[in-house]
């Protein structure tokens, strides 16, 4: 969702590696260990997502792959539990 057009919404603590979403009306959270791998992922993702510019378009990919592109960047997601690949519309193979 960070690479799609529109508002980018994150729950309190998500960027620092917390997985549990705490409803706003609750106002407190249980102690939860920080997920260092998740925190590192957001540290990698956010600068790249913020740099996306231009026109967004949906890519035509074989199932179970779904993808979209901005002017200079593409995002491809495998929606299955198994490895998948195919030939992308831009002419190179998606692993």
Phi and psi in degrees as a GROMACS rama.xvg file:
@    title "Ramachandran Plot"
@    xaxis  label "Phi"
@    yaxis  label "Psi"
@TYPE xy
-70.966  -16.9659  UNK-2
-105.614  5.56881  UNK-3
-94.6076  155.95  UNK-4
-68.5429  150.421  UNK-5
112.934  -173.19  UNK-6
-68.1988  142.603  UNK-7
-107.635  110.874  UNK-8
-111.41  133.049  UNK-9
-129.179  145.618  UNK-10
-82.0071  158.275  UNK-11
-57.7359  121.687  UNK-12
94.4688  -12.0528  UNK-13
-60.4389  -43.858  UNK-14
-71.5581  -19.3733  UNK-15
-97.2948  12.1951  UNK-16
97.8405  13.2491  UNK-17
-90.2577  135.335  UNK-18
-96.3887  -27.6748  UNK-19
-79.7109  121.776  UNK-20
-85.48  122.904  UNK-21
-100.231  121.371  UNK-22
-57.8426  144.058  UNK-23
-58.3588  -39.9945  UNK-24
-70.7101  -17.7582  UNK-25
-74.6652  -44.3861  UNK-26
76.77  1.99109  UNK-27
-152.124  155.161  UNK-28
-127.48  152.312  UNK-29
-71.7327  157.612  UNK-30
-63.3725  132.673  UNK-31
-139.096  131.635  UNK-32
-66.6453  142.224  UNK-33
-76.5297  133.701  UNK-34
-89.0824  101.763  UNK-35
-63.1927  -34.7524  UNK-36
-66.9844  -40.5944  UNK-37
-66.6149  -41.125  UNK-38
-61.683  -41.9976  UNK-39
-64.9538  -37.316  UNK-40
-61.4557  -46.0501  UNK-41
-67.259  -34.1855  UNK-42
-63.8073  -33.141  UNK-43
-77.8165  -42.306  UNK-44
-72.4576  -46.406  UNK-45
-59.3459  -44.2868  UNK-46
-62.8301  -35.5138  UNK-47
-70.2444  -42.3298  UNK-48
-64.602  -37.7682  UNK-49
-68.4477  -23.708  UNK-50
-87.4622  -6.26469  UNK-51
-67.2097  128.623  UNK-52
-139.536  161.088  UNK-53
100.979  -150.315  UNK-54
-98.0767  131.57  UNK-55
-89.5118  140.766  UNK-56
-147.332  148.331  UNK-57
-81.9875  137.682  UNK-58
-94.4216  147.753  UNK-59
-92.3701  100.24  UNK-60
-122.452  155.186  UNK-61
-72.206  146.962  UNK-62
-63.2177  145.6  UNK-63
-94.8412  22.5048  UNK-64
-86.6846  142.555  UNK-65
-133.414  142.943  UNK-66
-153.889  161.006  UNK-67
-147.561  164.323  UNK-68
-142.198  150.713  UNK-69
-104.039  -172.041  UNK-70
-55.4753  -44.8447  UNK-71
-118.914  0.0547527  UNK-72
-132.152  144.629  UNK-73
-120.94  148.446  UNK-74
-126.683  126.572  UNK-75
-125.566  132.604  UNK-76
-124.788  134.148  UNK-77
-92.5673  117.355  UNK-78
-89.4172  2.13024  UNK-79
-102.902  170.723  UNK-80
-83.9774  -11.2738  UNK-81
-106.596  157.217  UNK-82
-59.9104  144.936  UNK-83
-145.707  156.339  UNK-84
-156.883  174.838  UNK-85
178.187  178.775  UNK-86
-96.9005  118.873  UNK-87
-74.6662  161.426  UNK-88
-65.8296  -17.6057  UNK-89
-87.006  -1.90023  UNK-90
101.163  -2.37941  UNK-91
-117.457  158.611  UNK-92
-76.076  135.48  UNK-93
-92.5807  119.914  UNK-94
